Amino acid sequence: MDLVIGRVVKPHGVRGELVVDVRTDDPESRFAPGTVVRGLLPRPKGAKRSNEREFTIAAARAHSGRLLVSLEGVVGRTDADELRGVLFVIDAADVDSGDDPDEFYDHELIGLPVRTVEGDAIGAVRDVVHLPASDLLAITAADDGREILVPFVSEIVPQVSRDEGVVIDPPDGLLEG
């Protein structure tokens, strides 16, 4: 499974720099000069998969709240514009969230069983949906396979354990289909 660490928003200037929307908590090492990153190019119409290429970071610098990245071999605005929408990814198996009990990567949550504080089985986490207001856990219900969206906030999700799963304290009506 791939973990997205950044997305090319647009070119910057005429020398081939890219404006990158950072999606990692460690941009200094993920985008350090000399680092090789995998890039998933936008999927062509009708194609089943995105094209993948490796890129070597030539330079990276902060600019107006964003990251500007230069890649080896990308020398002008035209080259940079062709990379618009590219997702920079790493293998999720190479990363773990460490010892902080309140920090998780999406891939660590997917597949975990979900139960209520009373111990009733609800289903399993299928995905983590990132929205501007808050994140949601997309849960596949064990009884009928429907999707249940649960706000990923401590009031509703008081406990998460990589070993024991997710415990939720749903307000009235949240689990009703």
N, C-alpha and C positions, 0 to 999 in steps of 0.2 A: 504494500500500500504506500502511496506517495503522500508526503506531507508538503503542502505549499509553503514556501518561505518568502515568496514575493511575486508580484505581477507587474509586468511592464505596462505602464499607463500610456506613455507617449514619448516621442523623442524630445530632447532638450538641446536647443542650439543647433549648430551646423556641423559639429565635430563628431557626432555619433553617440553622444551621451543619452542615457535612457532615464526617464523618471520611473522609479520603482515604488509601488505600494508595498511596504514591508509587512510581512505576516509572520515574523519570527521575533522571539524575545532576545535574540542574540545576533543582530545584524552585523556587528563588528567582525565576528568570526565567519559567519555564513557568506558575507560578501567581501571578505578580505582579498587584497590583490594576490593573484596566483591560485586562488581557489577555483576548482572546477565544479560547476553546477550543471544539473540537467535542466533543460528547458522544454516544456511541452508547448508546441506551436498550436495556434487555434486549429481546430479540426476542419478540414476542407469539406464542403457540402458533399454529402453522400458517403463520406468516409466513416468507417467504424471506429477508428482510433486517431488520436492526435499524432502528428509527427514529433519525434523526440530528437533533440540535438544536445551536445555538450558544449558549454561555453566556459571560457576562462576569464575570470574577473581581472581587468587591467587596473581599475581604480574605482573607488567609491567615496562619496562625500555627501554630507548632509547639506541640504539647500531648501530653505523655506518650509521646514517640517517634513520634507520628503527625502528620499535617498536618490542621488544621481549616480548611476553606474556606467562605467565604460567597460566594454568587452573587447577582448583581442579579436581583431578581424572586422570589427564594426567601425568603419572609418568616416562615415558621413550621415547626414540626415536621412537620405534615402535608405541606406542600410538599416538605420535605427527604426525608421517608420515601418519597415517590414516585420519588425519584432513586436509591434503593438499587440498586446493581449497575451504574450507569452507568459506562462506560469513557470517560475523557477521552483523546482521540487527536490526533495531529498527522500531517501528511503526511511519510512517511519520506524522501521525496526532498528535503525541506527540511533534513535533518540528515545530517551525516557524523561519523564518530568522530574525526576530526582526524589528527594526525601520529603518535600513539602506536601503535607497531606491534603492541601487545598488546591494544588496545581495538577492539571491533567491535560494531556494532549487528546484530541478527538479520538485517535485510533486506540487509546487506552480505555476509552469508555464504550466503544462499539462492541456489542456482543455481551456486555455485562447484564446479568439478570436484574430485574427490577421488582421490588416488593414494597408493600405499604409498611408503615410503622407497626401495624398490627400483625404483620407477617404474611399477608395475602399476596400470592404471586400475581404480578401484573403482566409481565412479558420480558422483553429484552431491548436494550438500546440498539436502534438501527442506525442512527445518525445524530450528529449535533448540528443544529441549525443556528447560524450566527446572524442575528438581526441587530440593527442599530440600538434598540432599546435594551435588549437582553438576549441571552442565548436560550435555545429551547432544546430539550432532549426529545428526539423522535423515537417513540417506543412502539414496537410491534406487539400488539396485545396477544397474550398466550391463548385466550379462549377463542377469538374469532379472526385474528390476523389483521385487524384494523389498525390504523396509525393513531397514536395518542401523542399529542404535543404537550409537553410539560415544561413550564418555565424553569430554567436552571438557576434558581435562586435558593439561598439557604433556608428560607421560610418553608419552601415546598420540598426541597431536596436536602434534608438535614445530614445525610450520611452518604458518602461515596467511598468504596473500598475496591481496589483492584482485585482483591482476593474474594470478597464476599458480595460484591455488587452494589447496587444503588437502592437506597431506601427513600421512599417519598411519603410525604404527609399531605395528600391532595385535599384542596378545599372542595366543598360540596359541588357536585356537577362536573368536575374536571375529567373524571374517568367514564362518564356516561357518553354513549355513542349516539 
